[in-house]
Amino acid sequence: MPNISSVSEFFLLAFADKRELQLLHFVLFLGIYLAALLGNGLILTAVACDHCLHTPTYFFLLNLTLLDLGSISTTLPKAMANSLWDTRVISYEGCVAQVFFLVVFFGSEYSLLITMAYDRYVAICHPLYYGSLLGSRACAQMAAGAWGSGFLNAVLHTASTFYLPLCQANAVDQFFCEIPQILKLSCSDAYLREGRLIMFSASLTIVCFVFIVVSYVQIFRAVLRMPSEQGWHKAFSMCLPHLIFRAVLRIPSQQGRQKAFSTCLPHLAVVSLFLSTIIFAHLKPPSISSSSLDVVLAFLYLVVPPVMNPFIYSMRNKEIKVAMWKVMTGCFS
């Protein structure tokens, strides 16, 4: 087949051929996108405007909210436009931009999740050193490091992917531009280099996930060792946004522990879902690849976390709920 490495556009996957189904997909994506914008937007505004929330924990939460908004805004608006206008076309530059920004946001978000796990670990297990280890300057450096690591990772992967010559047509078997789908269009053995790069990134991701799990294990152990109501209150006040304060303090210790696990574990579940689906989508063998499976995996790691994170980080957090209520009622002093 002729080399088409100089293509000017790509054709994305169409969800349906019937116009009615295309409009249904548009409405569905629009509802999901608006829910993500509303939830993350409220958290962003609340943390930025309420001075009581200007702490390291909420500073990292603000950055996570920005990354969630960026990741979902990179793909869903284009998918909605294609469904609404009955087209599949995306320009070459638009495809490059999608890949670049997705890797930026995903890489930065994962680095930030590691930082947030460290923040909670220090707050619970070493509270006396919290102020010195997580001062304003240290928090800014950690956030900058998370964004910077995502940017460098994106430059590396994007350059390595689009440097490859393409000769397998220009139809991307996904509703957005994704590195594994672009690699399928390559006709050069050089794609193995990007494959090795992806495997290295996946291995590093797994190692960092182990760090997150170990941090939470230490947090749970510290919580279980706190026998008094004062100890519980101190733990809950530092383990934002996963623990409920007053409600837990009114119930017996065993029930309080169960409540702690029931509020902390959803965050681990979302992180695990995000990592497992994105790693599987990028490393799965070609023999089990299919369009429907790829779309489901992409939905799980691309759409679910930005929609669910506002509930996980705010609905069980009294201070966030109060600040969000002030945002909605305009009662900031």
Secondary structure as UniProt FT lines:
FT   TURN            5..6
FT   STRAND          9..11
FT   HELIX           19..49
FT   HELIX           51..53
FT   HELIX           56..85
FT   STRAND          89..91
FT   HELIX           92..125
FT   HELIX           127..129
FT   HELIX           130..133
FT   HELIX           136..162
FT   HELIX           179..184
FT   TURN            189..190
FT   HELIX           191..224
FT   HELIX           229..238
FT   TURN            240..241
FT   HELIX           246..249
FT   HELIX           253..283
FT   HELIX           286..288
FT   HELIX           291..302
FT   HELIX           304..310
FT   HELIX           311..315
FT   HELIX           318..329
//
